């Protein structure tokens, strides 16, 4: 079962399975490397739902509203 990036536990390798955004927002996230089927790991969480993820060695900060629309599954 998928969960949002906002509720994803710290330090767990996950894979993006779905992003519920309009094309413009999805395009920008794709430019940052956040795409469906990409592996990421949440390494830090903020009080209002934001988080910092690691993708290909790069750290990317994601605000709470965006994190709520990125869905992930555990990586097998």
DSSP file (Angstrom, degrees, kcal/mol; ACC not computed):
  #  RESIDUE AA STRUCTURE BP1 BP2  ACC     N-H-->O    O-->H-N    N-H-->O    O-->H-N    TCO  KAPPA ALPHA  PHI   PSI    X-CA   Y-CA   Z-CA
    1    1 A X              0   0    0      0, 0.0    73,-0.2     0, 0.0     2,-0.2   0.000 360.0 360.0 360.0 135.5    0.0    0.0    0.0
    2    2 A X        -     0   0    0     71,-0.1     2,-0.3    69,-0.1    71,-0.2  -0.508 360.0-169.8 -85.7 154.0    1.4    3.4   -0.9
    3    3 A X  E     -A   72   0A   0     69,-2.1    69,-3.2    -2,-0.2     2,-0.1  -0.922  29.8 -94.0-135.5 160.8    1.7    6.3    1.5
    4    4 A X  E >>  -A   71   0A   0     -2,-0.3     3,-1.0    67,-0.2     4,-0.7  -0.367  30.7-117.3 -75.6 157.8    2.5   10.0    1.0
    5    5 A X  G >4 S+     0   0    0     65,-2.8     3,-0.5    62,-1.1    63,-0.2   0.807 114.1  66.2 -60.3 -29.2    6.0   11.3    1.3
    6    6 A X  G 34 S+     0   0    0     61,-1.1    -1,-0.3    64,-0.3    62,-0.1   0.826 109.0  35.2 -63.1 -33.3    4.7   13.3    4.2
    7    7 A X  G <4 S+     0   0    0     -3,-1.0    -1,-0.2    60,-0.2    -2,-0.2   0.405  88.9 121.9-102.6   1.2    4.0   10.2    6.3
    8    8 A X    <<  -     0   0    0     -4,-0.7    -3,-0.0    -3,-0.5     6,-0.0  -0.394  67.2-112.3 -65.3 137.4    6.9    8.2    5.1
    9    9 A X    >   -     0   0    0      1,-0.1     3,-0.9    -2,-0.1    33,-0.4  -0.318  35.9 -96.5 -69.9 155.7    9.3    7.0    7.9
   10   10 A X  T 3  S+     0   0    0      1,-0.2    33,-0.2    31,-0.1    -1,-0.1  -0.406  99.8  12.4 -69.4 143.9   12.8    8.4    8.2
   11   11 A X  T 3  S+     0   0    0     31,-3.3     2,-0.4     1,-0.2    -1,-0.2   0.547  89.7 128.6  73.5   9.5   15.7    6.5    6.8
   12   12 A X    <   -     0   0    0     -3,-0.9    30,-0.6    30,-0.3     2,-0.5  -0.840  60.5-124.3-101.8 133.1   13.7    3.9    4.7
   13   13 A X  E     +B   41   0A   0     -2,-0.4    62,-2.1    28,-0.1     2,-0.3  -0.634  42.8 169.5 -74.3 123.9   14.5    3.4    1.1
   14   14 A X  E     -BC  40  74A   0     26,-2.7    26,-2.6    -2,-0.5     2,-0.4  -0.824  28.4-133.7-130.3 169.0   11.3    4.0   -0.9
   15   15 A X  E     -BC  39  73A   0     58,-2.7    58,-2.1    -2,-0.3     2,-0.4  -0.986  25.9-116.0-126.2 135.9   10.3    4.3   -4.5
   16   16 A X  E     + C   0  72A   0     22,-2.2    21,-3.7    -2,-0.4    56,-0.3  -0.567  36.6 170.6 -69.8 125.5    8.0    7.0   -5.9
   17   17 A X  E     +     0   0A   0     54,-2.7     2,-0.3    -2,-0.4    55,-0.2   0.638  61.5   6.3-110.3 -21.2    4.9    5.3   -7.3
   18   18 A X  E     - C   0  71A   0     53,-1.6    53,-3.3    17,-0.1     2,-0.4  -0.972  49.9-162.4-162.5 144.7    2.6    8.2   -8.0
   19   19 A X  E     - C   0  70A   0     -2,-0.3     2,-1.3    51,-0.2    51,-0.2  -0.970  11.1-155.4-132.9 119.1    2.6   12.0   -8.1
   20   20 A X        +     0   0    0     49,-2.5     2,-0.3    -2,-0.4    50,-0.1  -0.656  49.7 119.1 -96.1  80.1   -0.8   13.8   -8.1
   21   21 A X        -     0   0    0     -2,-1.3     2,-0.1     2,-0.0    -2,-0.1  -0.913  66.8-100.0-135.7 160.7    0.2   17.2   -9.7
   22   22 A X     >  -     0   0    0     -2,-0.3     4,-2.3     1,-0.1     3,-0.3  -0.390  50.4 -97.1 -72.5 164.5   -0.7   19.2  -12.7
   23   23 A X  H  > S+     0   0    0      1,-0.2     4,-2.5     2,-0.2     5,-0.2   0.845 120.6  55.4 -56.4 -40.6    1.8   18.9  -15.6
   24   24 A X  H  > S+     0   0    0      2,-0.2     4,-1.7     1,-0.2    -1,-0.2   0.927 111.9  41.9 -61.8 -46.7    3.7   22.1  -14.8
   25   25 A X  H  > S+     0   0    0     -3,-0.3     4,-2.1     1,-0.2    -1,-0.2   0.905 114.2  51.9 -67.6 -41.1    4.5   21.0  -11.2
   26   26 A X  H  X S+     0   0    0     -4,-2.3     4,-2.4     1,-0.2    -2,-0.2   0.881 106.5  55.1 -63.1 -37.9    5.3   17.5  -12.3
   27   27 A X  H  X S+     0   0    0     -4,-2.5     4,-2.0    -5,-0.2    -1,-0.2   0.921 108.0  48.3 -60.5 -45.0    7.7   18.8  -14.9
   28   28 A X  H  X S+     0   0    0     -4,-1.7     4,-1.3     1,-0.2    -2,-0.2   0.909 111.5  49.1 -64.3 -42.3    9.6   20.8  -12.3
   29   29 A X  H  <>S+     0   0    0     -4,-2.1     5,-2.4     1,-0.2     4,-0.4   0.886 108.7  54.2 -63.9 -38.2    9.9   17.8  -10.0
   30   30 A X  H ><5S+     0   0    0     -4,-2.4     3,-1.3     1,-0.2    -1,-0.2   0.888 103.4  56.2 -61.8 -38.7   11.1   15.7  -12.9
   31   31 A X  H 3<5S+     0   0    0     -4,-2.0    -1,-0.2     1,-0.3    -2,-0.2   0.840 106.1  51.0 -61.1 -32.4   13.8   18.3  -13.5
   32   32 A X  T 3<5S-     0   0    0     -4,-1.3    -1,-0.3    -3,-0.2    -2,-0.2   0.545 125.0-105.2 -80.9  -7.1   14.9   17.8   -9.9
   33   33 A X  T < 5S+     0   0    0     -3,-1.3     2,-1.1    -4,-0.4    -3,-0.2   0.439  79.3 132.8  97.6   1.0   15.0   14.0  -10.5
   34   34 A X      < +     0   0    0     -5,-2.4     2,-0.3    -6,-0.2    -1,-0.2  -0.746  31.4 143.5 -90.5  99.6   11.9   13.2   -8.6
   35   35 A X    >   -     0   0    0     -2,-1.1     3,-1.9    -3,-0.1   -19,-0.3  -0.865  58.5 -77.0-131.4 162.1   10.0   10.9  -11.0
   36   36 A X  T 3  S+     0   0    0     -2,-0.3   -19,-0.2     1,-0.3     3,-0.1  -0.391 118.7  21.0 -59.1 137.9    7.8    7.8  -10.7
   37   37 A X  T 3  S+     0   0    0    -21,-3.7     2,-0.3     1,-0.3    -1,-0.3   0.426  92.0 131.6  78.1   5.0    9.9    4.7  -10.1
   38   38 A X    <   -     0   0    0     -3,-1.9   -22,-2.2   -22,-0.2     2,-0.3  -0.697  57.3-125.1 -85.6 137.2   12.9    6.7   -8.7
   39   39 A X  E     +B   15   0A   0     -2,-0.3     2,-0.3   -24,-0.2    17,-0.3  -0.623  38.8 163.3 -80.2 139.4   14.4    5.6   -5.4
   40   40 A X  E     -B   14   0A   0    -26,-2.6   -26,-2.7    -2,-0.3     2,-0.3  -0.918  25.3-147.2-144.2 169.9   14.6    8.1   -2.6
   41   41 A X  E     -BD  13  54A   0     13,-1.2    13,-2.5    -2,-0.3     2,-0.5  -0.978  17.0-132.3-143.5 130.4   15.1    8.2    1.2
   42   42 A X  E     + D   0  53A   0    -30,-0.6   -31,-3.3   -33,-0.4   -30,-0.3  -0.720  29.7 169.6 -80.7 123.9   13.6   10.7    3.7
   43   43 A X  E     +     0   0A   0      9,-2.9     2,-0.3    -2,-0.5    10,-0.2   0.548  61.9  22.3-113.3 -11.4   16.4   11.9    5.9
   44   44 A X  E     - D   0  52A   0      8,-1.3     8,-2.4     2,-0.0     2,-0.4  -0.985  60.7-157.5-155.8 144.5   14.8   14.8    7.8
   45   45 A X  E     - D   0  51A   0     -2,-0.3     6,-0.3     6,-0.2     2,-0.2  -0.952   9.8-146.8-125.2 146.4   11.2   15.9    8.6
   46   46 A X    >   -     0   0    0      4,-2.9     3,-1.4    -2,-0.4    -2,-0.0  -0.663  29.7-107.3-106.2 164.6    9.9   19.4    9.5
   47   47 A X  T 3  S+     0   0    0      1,-0.3    -1,-0.1    -2,-0.2     4,-0.0   0.860 115.2  48.7 -59.3 -40.6    7.1   20.3   11.8
   48   48 A X  T 3  S-     0   0    0      1,-0.0    -1,-0.3    -3,-0.0    16,-0.1   0.093 128.4 -86.2 -95.9  24.1    4.6   21.3    9.1
   49   49 A X  S <  S+     0   0    0     -3,-1.4    -2,-0.1     1,-0.3    -1,-0.0   0.343  85.9 130.4  96.5  -6.4    5.0   18.2    7.0
   50   50 A X        -     0   0    0     17,-0.1    -4,-2.9    -5,-0.1    -1,-0.3  -0.280  33.0-176.6 -72.3 166.3    8.0   19.2    4.8
   51   51 A X  E     -DE  45  62A   0     11,-2.7    11,-3.3    -6,-0.3     2,-0.5  -0.980  27.7-122.8-156.8 166.7   11.0   16.9    4.5
   52   52 A X  E     -DE  44  61A   0     -8,-2.4    -9,-2.9    -2,-0.3    -8,-1.3  -0.979  31.1-169.3-115.6 129.3   14.4   16.5    3.0
   53   53 A X  E     -DE  42  60A   0      7,-2.8     7,-2.7    -2,-0.5     2,-0.5  -0.841  17.1-135.3-116.5 155.3   15.0   13.6    0.7
   54   54 A X  E     +DE  41  59A   0    -13,-2.5   -13,-1.2    -2,-0.3     2,-0.4  -0.947  25.8 172.1-109.0 128.9   18.1   12.1   -0.8
   55   55 A X  E >  S- E   0  58A   0      3,-2.7     3,-2.0    -2,-0.5   -15,-0.1  -0.963  72.4 -18.7-137.7 118.3   18.1   11.2   -4.4
   56   56 A X  T 3  S-     0   0    0     -2,-0.4     3,-0.1   -17,-0.3   -16,-0.1   0.862 127.8 -52.3  52.8  40.4   21.2   10.1   -6.3
   57   57 A X  T 3  S+     0   0    0      1,-0.3     2,-0.4     0, 0.0    -1,-0.3   0.369 116.2 114.1  82.1  -5.6   23.4   11.6   -3.5
   58   58 A X  E <   -E   55   0A   0     -3,-2.0    -3,-2.7     2,-0.0     2,-0.5  -0.789  61.4-135.4-100.3 141.5   21.6   15.0   -3.7
   59   59 A X  E     -E   54   0A   0     -2,-0.4     2,-0.4    -5,-0.2    -5,-0.2  -0.826  22.1-173.1 -95.5 132.8   19.5   16.4   -0.9
   60   60 A X  E     -E   53   0A   0     -7,-2.7    -7,-2.8    -2,-0.5     2,-0.4  -0.992  15.9-142.4-129.8 125.4   16.2   18.0   -2.0
   61   61 A X  E     -E   52   0A   0     -2,-0.4     2,-0.4    -9,-0.2    -9,-0.2  -0.729  18.0-168.9 -86.8 133.8   13.9   19.9    0.4
   62   62 A X  E     -E   51   0A   0    -11,-3.3   -11,-2.7    -2,-0.4    -2,-0.0  -0.989  17.0-130.3-125.5 127.1   10.2   19.3   -0.2
   63   63 A X     >  -     0   0    0     -2,-0.4     4,-2.7   -13,-0.2     5,-0.2  -0.293  28.9-105.7 -73.5 164.1    7.5   21.4    1.4
   64   64 A X  H  > S+     0   0    0      1,-0.2     4,-1.6     2,-0.2   -58,-0.1   0.848 117.4  53.3 -60.1 -39.8    4.6   19.8    3.2
   65   65 A X  H  4 S+     0   0    0      2,-0.2     4,-0.4     1,-0.2    -1,-0.2   0.895 113.4  43.2 -63.9 -40.4    2.0   20.6    0.5
   66   66 A X  H >4 S+     0   0    0      1,-0.2     3,-1.6    -3,-0.2     4,-0.3   0.916 110.4  55.5 -70.1 -43.9    4.1   19.0   -2.2
   67   67 A X  H >< S+     0   0    0     -4,-2.7   -62,-1.1     1,-0.3     3,-1.1   0.813  99.2  62.5 -59.6 -30.6    5.0   16.0    0.1
   68   68 A X  T 3< S+     0   0    0     -4,-1.6    -1,-0.3     1,-0.2    -2,-0.2   0.735 105.5  46.5 -66.7 -22.5    1.3   15.3    0.5
   69   69 A X  T <  S+     0   0    0     -3,-1.6   -49,-2.5    -4,-0.4     2,-0.6   0.302  93.2  85.8-106.9   7.8    1.0   14.6   -3.2
   70   70 A X  E <   - C   0  19A   0     -3,-1.1   -65,-2.8    -4,-0.3     2,-0.4  -0.952  64.5-161.1-109.0 120.5    4.0   12.4   -3.7
   71   71 A X  E     -AC   4  18A   0    -53,-3.3   -54,-2.7    -2,-0.6   -53,-1.6  -0.837   9.3-174.8-108.8 140.6    3.2    8.8   -3.0
   72   72 A X  E     -AC   3  16A   0    -69,-3.2   -69,-2.1    -2,-0.4     2,-0.3  -0.864  14.3-157.0-131.4 159.6    5.8    6.1   -2.2
   73   73 A X  E     - C   0  15A   0    -58,-2.1   -58,-2.7    -2,-0.3   -71,-0.1  -0.946  41.6 -87.4-130.1 153.9    6.1    2.4   -1.6
   74   74 A X  E     - C   0  14A   0     -2,-0.3     2,-0.4   -73,-0.2   -60,-0.3  -0.324  46.3-116.5 -59.4 143.7    8.8    0.5    0.2
   75   75 A X              0   0    0    -62,-2.1   -62,-0.1     1,-0.1    -1,-0.1  -0.681 360.0 360.0 -84.4 132.9   11.7   -0.5   -2.1
   76   76 A X              0   0    0     -2,-0.4    -1,-0.1     0, 0.0    -2,-0.1   0.424 360.0 360.0-103.7 360.0   12.2   -4.2   -2.5
